[in-house]
């Protein structure tokens, strides 16, 4: 696991890095466009992506300038982000692996229900499994900078959801192929859409519920649009796999010393930091919902057991589909679990 000292050093570098980068911006040898789907002040852009960019600019002595384009300002829709990185429309992107269903099948192993307990631990396992099985296959068309997951997934709904049967007929937004499969198998009617579309969909009744982590609830004002929030103590109902990627040709064009700046701030430790930070950022939006008088439903162990039993068919379905695609699904799950156990020690 990443040490507290390294975590604090990375997270606390933003202010100094911003000043150093600003002073050297005019001397930049390379300009990189970083594109992503959330507003600049949402937690991930504010606490993960921008600090990373500031650190790169500072440690390059101002030779690298990173221009941050939030909220899809370079055009396109969130599912197009990974191809924008491959095609050079953007130099760096942050995206959801599952926005392009079935394209990154091995990453889906971390989205299976009731697998995740801690985002930092799972992000470590995700990076290590990717090094073993994904970099030269699923991720071969771009330079991988970071791989992580968010904190425990929560159901946010107009009406209370306690039992699995409460999902029957509920129009629910889920983020990925695996989570849509899960929600359908549990009785909901999945409605696919990128996360920025959630507020309008809730306000217009297009959906009755959504599954997202607490950390993004504030930016989307979900706690002002619904009154009920269902939490799963222990293992999470689900999580989402993210990809932070760079155009391969752009990276290859950098001189070795600037490649080193990118590499020194990317990879395993950065992935652990990003996942840990996302889970830490759950606290603020959750506290707002509590203060707002919203109904926080914390399921009991017996209630969680009902959900876990009902979710088993989704894992079985995923195994069958993944095996059919020529990937050893059982082996992938076993190795992911080994890495999760090692990371938790």
Secondary structure, 3 states (H helix, E strand, C coil): CCCHHHHHHHHCCHHHHHHHHHHHHHHCCEEEEEECCCCCCCHHHHHHHHHHHHHHHHHCCCCEEEEEECCCCCCCCHHHHHHHHHHCCCCEEEEEHHHCCCCCCCHHHHHCCCCCCCHHHHHHHHHHHHHHHCCCCCCCCCEEEEEEECCCCEEEECCCCCCHHHHCCCEEEECCHHHHHHHHHCCCEEEECCHHHHHHHHHCCCCCEEEECHHHHHHHCHHHCCCEEEECCCCCCCCCEEEEEECHHHHHHCCHHHHHHHHHCCCHHHHHHHHHHHHHCHHHHHHHHHHCCCEEEECCHHHHHHHHHHHHHHHHHHHHHHHHCCCCHHHHHHHHHHHHHHHHC
